[in-house]
């Protein structure tokens, strides 16, 4: 029987489409999904019959593992509790998005342990598991309603080109699937990048949408210094921290990026594009540090999500961040270990700026000893 094809661009009730897809998956049927990369064919990871149908539909060898599409980066830890720092960093920065992470999977404390044995063999045969959060609202809505993840692979016969339209997916898989969701041509039109990530390193198994050079940047450690306006305290902390980090790593400040360490600053209430205060520039010049080229930026959701360590000048700054982004709590700390504030010198004479800079440097010297620069 030919599959039912639903054009998402003309669907009257998007919720009804989601319900149909969830029901089809729950009954063990195959669904073709649009994603941001290529079209995928998926089955409920709780359905052994559905997983078997994927291999039959594609003519795929059982030795080629299937990836799991999950709801979020946070959910990844349920399937790979020991996924490691680099993998967590890439997941936090790249998902939803066109990256599949292959990470270590242990049966202990993993939700993958609850999957049928044949499914476990299909998704985690070698104590590793591929995870992905597709950047497509329909797929994410289905994942939110489905009990469990989706085993997902490209919607084409093995050996054929990946399908970038629903028509191509139907031509390739035909009657093997029950439901096809047509979302038009895929945004990127090429496969996801597959990355093998461990605790301390990563390797690109298949370069797709995301290049190797982009992965190098995305896997870097990011330390973010935060104040109010990003014109004095946090910029001074940024350049001081850059020098301390370079000393700890035994490199120059210009080489920090190559060593995988990025240091930035932002302001809770900063106006974008402002320069540093003259007093801050002068005090940093006394320390042989250049601040003249600094340009202020406001704190954004992306900066918070990407940062590995967020150091705030005051407890108030930290609370403001956590009110808006509570998930950042484990990564957000006051700069001073004792939790005391570093006061704002704005409008004060250069002597107050000098005192502020000394407080910042003293606090950073304590913090740098705690931070593993990897």
HUPE-V122767 format. One record per residue. N is the residue number from 0. PHI is phi in whole degrees, -180 to 180 (NA if undefined). PSI is psi in whole degrees, -180 to 180 (999 if undefined). D_CENTER is the distance of its C-alpha to the mean C-alpha in Angstrom with 1 decimal. Layout:
n=N phi=PHI psi=PSI d_center=D_CENTER
n=N phi=PHI psi=PSI d_center=D_CENTER
This chain:
n=0 phi=NA psi=131 d_center=39.8
n=1 phi=-62 psi=149 d_center=37.6
n=2 phi=-71 psi=154 d_center=34.2
n=3 phi=-77 psi=129 d_center=33.9
n=4 phi=-111 psi=125 d_center=32.0
n=5 phi=-117 psi=123 d_center=30.5
n=6 phi=-83 psi=109 d_center=29.7
n=7 phi=-63 psi=-26 d_center=26.8
n=8 phi=-74 psi=-18 d_center=28.0
n=9 phi=-118 psi=2 d_center=31.4
n=10 phi=-67 psi=133 d_center=30.6
n=11 phi=-74 psi=-37 d_center=32.5
n=12 phi=-130 psi=101 d_center=30.5
n=13 phi=-61 psi=-35 d_center=26.8
n=14 phi=-64 psi=-36 d_center=26.9
n=15 phi=-66 psi=-38 d_center=29.7
n=16 phi=-62 psi=-44 d_center=27.7
n=17 phi=-61 psi=-44 d_center=24.9
n=18 phi=-62 psi=-42 d_center=27.7
n=19 phi=-62 psi=-44 d_center=29.3
n=20 phi=-64 psi=-43 d_center=26.3
n=21 phi=-62 psi=-45 d_center=25.7
n=22 phi=-63 psi=-43 d_center=29.4
n=23 phi=-61 psi=-44 d_center=29.5
n=24 phi=-66 psi=-43 d_center=26.7
n=25 phi=-63 psi=-27 d_center=28.3
n=26 phi=-88 psi=4 d_center=31.6
n=27 phi=91 psi=8 d_center=30.3
n=28 phi=-84 psi=165 d_center=30.2
n=29 phi=-99 psi=140 d_center=27.8
n=30 phi=-125 psi=135 d_center=25.9
n=31 phi=-94 psi=127 d_center=24.8
n=32 phi=-116 psi=145 d_center=21.7
n=33 phi=-80 psi=144 d_center=20.5
n=34 phi=-132 psi=179 d_center=16.9
n=35 phi=-73 psi=-15 d_center=15.5
n=36 phi=-101 psi=-79 d_center=16.4
n=37 phi=-135 psi=171 d_center=19.6
n=38 phi=-71 psi=142 d_center=21.5
n=39 phi=-120 psi=155 d_center=20.8
n=40 phi=-116 psi=133 d_center=23.3
n=41 phi=-137 psi=159 d_center=22.4
n=42 phi=-136 psi=156 d_center=24.3
n=43 phi=-62 psi=131 d_center=23.8
n=44 phi=-71 psi=-6 d_center=22.7
n=45 phi=-93 psi=-2 d_center=25.5
n=46 phi=-111 psi=107 d_center=28.1
n=47 phi=-62 psi=-39 d_center=29.7
n=48 phi=-65 psi=-40 d_center=31.8
n=49 phi=-63 psi=-42 d_center=28.9
n=50 phi=-63 psi=-43 d_center=27.2
n=51 phi=-61 psi=-38 d_center=30.6
n=52 phi=-64 psi=-34 d_center=30.9
n=53 phi=-61 psi=-49 d_center=27.8
n=54 phi=-61 psi=-39 d_center=29.4
n=55 phi=-70 psi=-42 d_center=32.7
n=56 phi=-64 psi=-39 d_center=31.5
n=57 phi=-88 psi=-15 d_center=29.7
n=58 phi=65 psi=39 d_center=32.3
n=59 phi=-97 psi=142 d_center=29.5
n=60 phi=-69 psi=141 d_center=30.3
n=61 phi=-70 psi=-9 d_center=29.4
n=62 phi=-82 psi=-9 d_center=28.3
n=63 phi=-97 psi=107 d_center=25.2
n=64 phi=-64 psi=151 d_center=22.5
n=65 phi=-94 psi=149 d_center=20.7
n=66 phi=-88 psi=158 d_center=17.0
n=67 phi=-106 psi=126 d_center=16.0
n=68 phi=-88 psi=124 d_center=14.2
n=69 phi=-122 psi=174 d_center=12.9
n=70 phi=-75 psi=-37 d_center=12.3
n=71 phi=-163 psi=169 d_center=9.0
n=72 phi=-63 psi=-35 d_center=6.6
n=73 phi=-64 psi=-37 d_center=9.7
n=74 phi=-69 psi=-21 d_center=12.0
n=75 phi=-57 psi=-35 d_center=10.8
n=76 phi=-67 psi=-21 d_center=12.8
n=77 phi=-72 psi=-28 d_center=15.8
n=78 phi=-100 psi=-20 d_center=16.0
n=79 phi=-144 psi=75 d_center=15.2
n=80 phi=-58 psi=-26 d_center=16.1
n=81 phi=-108 psi=39 d_center=16.4
n=82 phi=-67 psi=-21 d_center=13.3
n=83 phi=95 psi=161 d_center=13.4
n=84 phi=-63 psi=-46 d_center=11.9
n=85 phi=-65 psi=-43 d_center=10.4
n=86 phi=-64 psi=-44 d_center=8.8
n=87 phi=-62 psi=-39 d_center=7.4
n=88 phi=-64 psi=-48 d_center=6.2
n=89 phi=-65 psi=-40 d_center=4.8
n=90 phi=-63 psi=-45 d_center=3.4
n=91 phi=-64 psi=-36 d_center=2.6
n=92 phi=-91 psi=-24 d_center=2.6
n=93 phi=-108 psi=-17 d_center=3.4
n=94 phi=-104 psi=145 d_center=4.2
n=95 phi=-62 psi=140 d_center=7.0
n=96 phi=171 psi=179 d_center=7.9
n=97 phi=-85 psi=47 d_center=10.3
n=98 phi=-129 psi=132 d_center=9.1
n=99 phi=-105 psi=123 d_center=10.9
n=100 phi=-100 psi=125 d_center=10.4
n=101 phi=-101 psi=115 d_center=13.9
n=102 phi=-130 psi=165 d_center=14.2
n=103 phi=-67 psi=138 d_center=17.3
n=104 phi=-129 psi=125 d_center=18.7
n=105 phi=-113 psi=140 d_center=21.6
n=106 phi=-59 psi=-33 d_center=23.9
n=107 phi=-67 psi=124 d_center=24.4
n=108 phi=65 psi=19 d_center=22.5
n=109 phi=-106 psi=137 d_center=20.3
n=110 phi=-65 psi=-21 d_center=20.5
n=111 phi=-62 psi=-25 d_center=21.0
n=112 phi=-64 psi=-25 d_center=24.4
n=113 phi=-86 psi=-6 d_center=25.4
n=114 phi=-77 psi=155 d_center=25.1
n=115 phi=-55 psi=149 d_center=28.4
n=116 phi=-58 psi=-42 d_center=29.4
n=117 phi=-65 psi=-32 d_center=29.5
n=118 phi=-70 psi=-42 d_center=26.0
n=119 phi=-57 psi=-41 d_center=24.8
n=120 phi=-67 psi=-26 d_center=26.7
n=121 phi=-82 psi=-28 d_center=25.0
n=122 phi=-111 psi=-23 d_center=21.3
n=123 phi=-143 psi=61 d_center=21.7
n=124 phi=-75 psi=-22 d_center=25.0
n=125 phi=-123 psi=34 d_center=24.3
n=126 phi=62 psi=22 d_center=22.4
n=127 phi=-129 psi=159 d_center=19.1
n=128 phi=-143 psi=139 d_center=17.0
n=129 phi=-95 psi=128 d_center=14.7
n=130 phi=-125 psi=146 d_center=11.9
n=131 phi=-152 psi=145 d_center=10.3
n=132 phi=-118 psi=99 d_center=9.3
n=133 phi=-65 psi=144 d_center=11.5
n=134 phi=-93 psi=65 d_center=11.4
n=135 phi=-141 psi=125 d_center=15.0
n=136 phi=-62 psi=-34 d_center=16.6
n=137 phi=-69 psi=-44 d_center=19.3
n=138 phi=-63 psi=-43 d_center=17.4
n=139 phi=-65 psi=-38 d_center=15.2
n=140 phi=-65 psi=-39 d_center=18.6
n=141 phi=-66 psi=-43 d_center=20.2
n=142 phi=-63 psi=-34 d_center=17.6
n=143 phi=-66 psi=-30 d_center=18.3
n=144 phi=-97 psi=-20 d_center=22.0
n=145 phi=-83 psi=142 d_center=22.2
n=146 phi=-80 psi=97 d_center=23.0
n=147 phi=106 psi=173 d_center=20.6
n=148 phi=-82 psi=177 d_center=18.1
n=149 phi=-111 psi=129 d_center=19.1
n=150 phi=-78 psi=120 d_center=20.1
n=151 phi=-130 psi=138 d_center=19.1
n=152 phi=-148 psi=173 d_center=20.4
n=153 phi=-67 psi=145 d_center=21.7
n=154 phi=-88 psi=68 d_center=24.7
n=155 phi=-154 psi=159 d_center=27.3
n=156 phi=-67 psi=144 d_center=30.0
n=157 phi=-56 psi=132 d_center=29.1
n=158 phi=95 psi=-17 d_center=30.1
n=159 phi=-91 psi=160 d_center=30.0
n=160 phi=-61 psi=150 d_center=27.7
n=161 phi=-64 psi=145 d_center=24.6
n=162 phi=-83 psi=129 d_center=25.4
n=163 phi=-111 psi=0 d_center=24.0
n=164 phi=-134 psi=160 d_center=26.4
n=165 phi=-65 psi=-36 d_center=27.6
n=166 phi=-60 psi=-42 d_center=31.1
n=167 phi=-66 psi=-39 d_center=30.0
n=168 phi=-64 psi=-44 d_center=28.3
n=169 phi=-65 psi=-41 d_center=31.5
n=170 phi=-62 psi=-37 d_center=33.7
n=171 phi=-79 psi=-45 d_center=32.0
n=172 phi=-101 psi=-25 d_center=31.6
n=173 phi=52 psi=-128 d_center=34.4
n=174 phi=-73 psi=-3 d_center=35.9
n=175 phi=-72 psi=-19 d_center=33.5
n=176 phi=-110 psi=154 d_center=31.1
n=177 phi=-94 psi=-33 d_center=32.0
n=178 phi=-143 psi=136 d_center=29.8
n=179 phi=-123 psi=124 d_center=28.2
n=180 phi=-101 psi=114 d_center=26.0
n=181 phi=-96 psi=110 d_center=26.7
n=182 phi=-110 psi=17 d_center=24.2
n=183 phi=83 psi=-171 d_center=25.7
n=184 phi=-66 psi=140 d_center=24.5
n=185 phi=-66 psi=148 d_center=20.8
n=186 phi=-61 psi=-50 d_center=19.0
n=187 phi=-91 psi=-38 d_center=18.1
n=188 phi=72 psi=22 d_center=20.8
n=189 phi=-148 psi=158 d_center=19.5
n=190 phi=-65 psi=164 d_center=17.6
n=191 phi=-68 psi=156 d_center=14.0
n=192 phi=-80 psi=132 d_center=13.3
n=193 phi=-105 psi=125 d_center=13.8
n=194 phi=-125 psi=128 d_center=12.7
n=195 phi=-92 psi=115 d_center=14.6
n=196 phi=-119 psi=134 d_center=12.9
n=197 phi=-118 psi=-169 d_center=15.2
n=198 phi=-62 psi=-38 d_center=15.5
n=199 phi=-124 psi=1 d_center=16.4
n=200 phi=-156 psi=174 d_center=15.8
n=201 phi=-149 psi=159 d_center=14.5
n=202 phi=-140 psi=145 d_center=16.4
n=203 phi=-88 psi=113 d_center=16.0
n=204 phi=-83 psi=-31 d_center=18.0
n=205 phi=-151 psi=116 d_center=18.0
n=206 phi=-81 psi=125 d_center=17.1
n=207 phi=-127 psi=-121 d_center=16.4
n=208 phi=-61 psi=-42 d_center=14.8
n=209 phi=-95 psi=125 d_center=12.6
n=210 phi=-80 psi=167 d_center=15.2
n=211 phi=-61 psi=-42 d_center=15.8
n=212 phi=-64 psi=-37 d_center=16.2
n=213 phi=-67 psi=-39 d_center=12.8
n=214 phi=-62 psi=-39 d_center=11.3
n=215 phi=-58 psi=-43 d_center=13.6
n=216 phi=-70 psi=-44 d_center=12.4
n=217 phi=-67 psi=-23 d_center=8.6
n=218 phi=-91 psi=-3 d_center=9.8
n=219 phi=-70 psi=153 d_center=12.2
n=220 phi=-78 psi=136 d_center=12.9
n=221 phi=-121 psi=124 d_center=13.1
n=222 phi=-110 psi=126 d_center=15.9
n=223 phi=-117 psi=125 d_center=16.6
n=224 phi=-101 psi=133 d_center=20.3
n=225 phi=-129 psi=133 d_center=21.2
n=226 phi=-133 psi=-148 d_center=24.6
n=227 phi=-92 psi=-61 d_center=26.3
n=228 phi=-103 psi=-8 d_center=27.1
n=229 phi=59 psi=38 d_center=25.4
n=230 phi=-123 psi=-10 d_center=28.8
n=231 phi=-141 psi=-70 d_center=30.1
n=232 phi=-62 psi=-57 d_center=28.7
n=233 phi=-69 psi=-35 d_center=25.0
n=234 phi=-64 psi=-40 d_center=25.9
n=235 phi=-63 psi=-42 d_center=28.5
n=236 phi=-63 psi=-36 d_center=26.1
n=237 phi=-62 psi=-49 d_center=23.7
n=238 phi=-73 psi=-32 d_center=26.4
n=239 phi=-68 psi=-45 d_center=27.9
n=240 phi=-62 psi=-37 d_center=24.7
n=241 phi=-62 psi=-42 d_center=24.2
n=242 phi=-68 psi=-42 d_center=27.7
n=243 phi=-64 psi=-40 d_center=27.4
n=244 phi=-65 psi=-41 d_center=24.2
n=245 phi=-63 psi=-41 d_center=26.1
n=246 phi=-63 psi=-41 d_center=29.1
n=247 phi=-66 psi=-36 d_center=27.2
n=248 phi=-89 psi=-8 d_center=25.8
n=249 phi=71 psi=38 d_center=29.1
n=250 phi=-137 psi=179 d_center=28.0
n=251 phi=-86 psi=164 d_center=28.6
n=252 phi=-64 psi=-30 d_center=26.3
n=253 phi=-69 psi=-21 d_center=26.0
n=254 phi=-94 psi=-1 d_center=24.7
n=255 phi=-60 psi=-43 d_center=21.8
n=256 phi=-59 psi=-42 d_center=19.2
n=257 phi=-66 psi=-28 d_center=20.7
n=258 phi=-86 psi=4 d_center=20.3
n=259 phi=80 psi=30 d_center=16.6
n=260 phi=-129 psi=122 d_center=17.0
n=261 phi=-117 psi=135 d_center=16.3
n=262 phi=-125 psi=130 d_center=18.2
n=263 phi=-141 psi=171 d_center=18.3
n=264 phi=-141 psi=160 d_center=20.0
n=265 phi=-159 psi=169 d_center=20.1
n=266 phi=-126 psi=140 d_center=22.5
n=267 phi=-58 psi=-39 d_center=22.4
n=268 phi=-127 psi=38 d_center=25.2
n=269 phi=-80 psi=144 d_center=25.0
n=270 phi=-90 psi=133 d_center=26.5
n=271 phi=-69 psi=141 d_center=24.7
n=272 phi=91 psi=5 d_center=26.8
n=273 phi=-82 psi=151 d_center=29.2
n=274 phi=-87 psi=171 d_center=30.5
n=275 phi=-74 psi=160 d_center=31.0
n=276 phi=-69 psi=150 d_center=34.3
n=277 phi=-61 psi=-36 d_center=37.2
n=278 phi=-66 psi=-41 d_center=37.7
n=279 phi=-64 psi=-42 d_center=34.2
n=280 phi=-61 psi=-44 d_center=34.8
n=281 phi=-65 psi=-45 d_center=38.2
n=282 phi=-67 psi=-38 d_center=37.1
n=283 phi=-70 psi=-33 d_center=34.4
n=284 phi=-63 psi=-34 d_center=37.0
n=285 phi=-62 psi=-27 d_center=39.1
n=286 phi=-96 psi=12 d_center=36.4
n=287 phi=62 psi=35 d_center=36.2
n=288 phi=-120 psi=139 d_center=32.8
n=289 phi=-98 psi=125 d_center=32.1
n=290 phi=-120 psi=-3 d_center=30.6
n=291 phi=-62 psi=-30 d_center=32.4
n=292 phi=-89 psi=2 d_center=29.6
n=293 phi=-64 psi=140 d_center=27.1
n=294 phi=-127 psi=126 d_center=25.9
n=295 phi=-69 psi=153 d_center=24.6
n=296 phi=-145 psi=145 d_center=21.4
n=297 phi=-77 psi=153 d_center=20.6
n=298 phi=-71 psi=130 d_center=17.8
n=299 phi=-124 psi=166 d_center=15.1
n=300 phi=-59 psi=-39 d_center=12.3
n=301 phi=-65 psi=-44 d_center=10.0
n=302 phi=-61 psi=-44 d_center=11.7
n=303 phi=-65 psi=-44 d_center=11.5
n=304 phi=-66 psi=-37 d_center=7.9
n=305 phi=-80 psi=-26 d_center=7.4
n=306 phi=-71 psi=138 d_center=10.7
n=307 phi=-86 psi=-35 d_center=11.5
n=308 phi=-135 psi=128 d_center=15.0
n=309 phi=-118 psi=120 d_center=16.5
n=310 phi=-115 psi=121 d_center=20.3
n=311 phi=-105 psi=151 d_center=22.5
n=312 phi=-73 psi=-28 d_center=26.1
n=313 phi=-138 psi=164 d_center=27.4
n=314 phi=-64 psi=-32 d_center=26.8
n=315 phi=-64 psi=-40 d_center=27.0
n=316 phi=-62 psi=-44 d_center=24.0
n=317 phi=-62 psi=-44 d_center=22.0
n=318 phi=-65 psi=-37 d_center=23.3
n=319 phi=-63 psi=-40 d_center=22.5
n=320 phi=-65 psi=-46 d_center=18.8
n=321 phi=-71 psi=-28 d_center=18.9
n=322 phi=-64 psi=-36 d_center=21.0
n=323 phi=-91 psi=-35 d_center=18.4
n=324 phi=-131 psi=72 d_center=15.1
n=325 phi=-60 psi=-27 d_center=16.5
n=326 phi=-66 psi=-15 d_center=13.4
n=327 phi=-84 psi=0 d_center=13.3
n=328 phi=-53 psi=-46 d_center=16.7
n=329 phi=-65 psi=-18 d_center=16.1
n=330 phi=-105 psi=0 d_center=14.7
n=331 phi=-115 psi=126 d_center=17.4
n=332 phi=-142 psi=155 d_center=21.0
n=333 phi=-71 psi=149 d_center=24.1
n=334 phi=-61 psi=-44 d_center=25.0
n=335 phi=-78 psi=134 d_center=28.3
n=336 phi=-63 psi=-30 d_center=28.3
n=337 phi=-82 psi=1 d_center=31.2
n=338 phi=80 psi=-3 d_center=29.2
n=339 phi=-74 psi=156 d_center=31.8
n=340 phi=-79 psi=153 d_center=31.0
n=341 phi=-105 psi=112 d_center=31.4
n=342 phi=-66 psi=155 d_center=33.6
n=343 phi=-83 psi=121 d_center=33.1
n=344 phi=-89 psi=3 d_center=35.8
n=345 phi=-56 psi=130 d_center=35.6
n=346 phi=85 psi=-6 d_center=39.2
n=347 phi=-93 psi=165 d_center=40.6
n=348 phi=-68 psi=168 d_center=42.6
n=349 phi=-62 psi=-28 d_center=41.2
n=350 phi=-63 psi=-36 d_center=42.5
n=351 phi=-71 psi=-39 d_center=40.0
n=352 phi=-61 psi=-40 d_center=37.1
n=353 phi=-64 psi=-41 d_center=38.4
n=354 phi=-66 psi=-41 d_center=38.4
n=355 phi=-62 psi=-44 d_center=34.8
n=356 phi=-62 psi=-38 d_center=33.6
n=357 phi=-66 psi=-39 d_center=35.4
n=358 phi=-63 psi=-43 d_center=33.7
n=359 phi=-62 psi=-47 d_center=30.2
n=360 phi=-65 psi=-41 d_center=31.0
n=361 phi=-62 psi=-44 d_center=32.5
n=362 phi=-66 psi=-40 d_center=29.5
n=363 phi=-66 psi=-36 d_center=27.1
n=364 phi=-64 psi=-33 d_center=29.4
n=365 phi=-75 psi=-43 d_center=29.1
n=366 phi=-66 psi=-39 d_center=25.3
n=367 phi=-63 psi=-26 d_center=24.8
n=368 phi=-71 psi=-24 d_center=26.7
n=369 phi=-88 psi=-21 d_center=24.2
n=370 phi=-92 psi=126 d_center=21.0
n=371 phi=-88 psi=112 d_center=20.1
n=372 phi=-83 psi=77 d_center=19.1
n=373 phi=-140 psi=999 d_center=16.8
